[in-house]
Amino acid sequence: MNKKLFSELVESMTQMNEIARGERAPSREFHVEPLAIKALRSKLGLSQPKFAALLHVDVGTLRNWEQGRREPTGPAKALLTAIRRDPTHVLKALAL
């Protein structure tokens, strides 16, 4: 493995641990508001079961997001952002 890349990876992991312990502020944060998810789904004219199927998540998971009990993470958050920014093309790409 490239020593420089390995060093950068170790530094990144060190910073992640500092953020997790509250010793360092994250450089950026992304939050998805529960009402924004529901508004996006409504704007698209999709029911909860259809929107959940589109996102490949359980409908219970989508309900938890919309009711603020849980927050989408990782790829789901990125996909919701992509749908919000360019619904026509993202929905077309997701269509089977």
N, C-alpha and C positions, 0 to 999 in steps of 0.2 A: 504494500500500500504506500502511496505517496506520503512522505513524512509531513509535508505542509498541509495536505488535506486532513490527515489524521490529527494534527495539532489544532486545526480549525474546528474539527468535530469535537475534540475534547473541550476546547474553550466554549463552544456552543452548549455542551452538556453542563459545564460548570455554571454558565449564565442561567440556564434553565433551572438548575437546582437553587440558585440564589433567588430567582423569581418565585419559585414554589415556597421557599422559606420566608418570603417577604423582605429579603435583604436588598432587592433590586427591583426597580419598576420595569415592567415590560416596555419594549420600544413601541409596540402598538397592540391594540386590543380590538377585537371585532365582536360586537354584540348584535344579536338578532332579536328584535322586540317581538313578543308574542302577538301583539295586534298587527304587526307588519306581516307576519306569516299568514294570518287569517285574511288580512286585506288583500294580499297577493293572490291567495287561493280564490277569493271571491271575485277579484278583478279578472281572473282567468276563467271564471264560470265553472269551476270544478268542485265537485263534492269532496268531502274528506276522504272517502275510500278511493276515489279516482286520483286525487292529488297524492295520496300516500303511495298508491301503486306506481305513479309516475316517478316518485322519488325513491322507490324501492325500499320503503320503510313500512312498518306496521301502522295501521290506522290509529292504534292506541298511542304510538310514539308521536304521531302528528297532533293528536288531541292534547297530549302533554305539552308539546311546544306551544300550541295555540292558547292554552290555558296558563302558561307560564310556570308549569311545574318542572319542566325540563327545558334545556336549551340545546339546539342542534350543535353538533361539534364537527370538526374536520370537514370531510367531503360534503356532508349534508349542508353545512353552512355555506360552503363555496358554491354548491349547486343552487341553493336558494338565492344567493347573491347574483349568480349568472342569470337565473330566470328573471329576477327583478330588473336587471339591466337590459336584457335583450330577450324578452319572452318569445318572440316569434321564432328566432333561430334556435334557441335552446330547446324549446318544446318540439320543434321540427326534428332536431337531432335525437331527442329522446323517444320520439314516436316509433312504434314497431311497425 
